[in-house]
Amino acid sequence: MNISAAEGQQVGAWVMLVALALVGIALVVLFVAALVSVVRSDNYRAGGKAVWILLVLAFPFLGPVVWFVWGKDSTFQ
């Protein structure tokens, strides 16, 4: 099978597009899961939840990661 350079670039572009779409979907799922987890958390009262929600909204990638690593199981209220 002989693929020309233009066809190879087009295939590469499609692969990159699909990869970016999957990463985007994963980030949206992480973001929504963090928001739902904050709202449903029993470890925080309304003020603590509000701070975490603001952090997740202000930092859409880092906020959810920090929530799941440190905030979720914290007992600070």
C-alpha positions in Angstrom: 0.0 0.0 0.0 1.4 3.3 -1.0 0.3 6.4 1.0 1.2 9.8 -0.3 2.5 12.5 2.0 -0.7 14.5 1.8 -2.8 11.4 2.8 -0.4 10.7 5.6 -0.8 14.2 7.0 -4.5 14.0 6.7 -4.6 10.7 8.7 -2.2 12.2 11.3 -4.5 15.2 11.6 -7.5 12.9 12.2 -5.6 11.0 14.8 -4.6 14.2 16.6 -8.2 15.4 16.5 -9.6 12.2 18.0 -6.9 12.3 20.7 -7.7 15.9 21.6 -11.4 15.1 21.7 -10.8 12.2 24.1 -8.6 14.4 26.3 -11.3 17.1 26.3 -14.0 14.6 27.2 -11.9 13.2 30.0 -11.3 16.8 31.4 -15.0 17.6 31.3 -15.8 14.3 33.1 -13.1 15.0 35.7 -14.5 18.6 36.2 -18.2 17.5 36.6 -17.2 14.6 38.8 -15.3 16.9 41.1 -18.3 19.4 41.3 -20.7 16.5 42.1 -18.3 15.1 44.7 -17.9 18.4 46.4 -21.6 19.0 46.6 -22.2 15.5 48.0 -19.4 15.6 50.5 -20.3 15.1 54.1 -16.9 16.4 55.3 -17.6 20.0 54.7 -20.4 22.5 55.6 -21.8 25.0 53.1 -18.8 27.4 53.5 -16.2 24.8 52.9 -18.1 23.4 49.9 -18.4 26.9 48.5 -14.6 27.4 48.7 -14.0 24.1 47.0 -16.5 24.8 44.3 -14.8 28.2 43.6 -11.4 26.5 43.5 -12.7 23.9 41.0 -14.3 26.6 38.9 -11.3 28.9 39.0 -8.8 26.1 38.1 -10.7 23.6 35.8 -7.9 21.1 35.7 -5.8 21.6 38.8 -8.9 22.2 41.1 -10.5 18.8 40.5 -7.1 17.0 40.8 -6.4 18.8 44.2 -10.0 18.0 45.3 -9.6 14.2 44.6 -6.0 14.0 46.0 -6.4 16.1 49.2 -9.8 17.6 49.7 -12.2 14.7 49.4 -11.1 12.8 52.5 -10.1 15.8 54.6 -12.0 16.3 57.8 -11.4 20.1 57.8 -14.8 21.9 58.0 
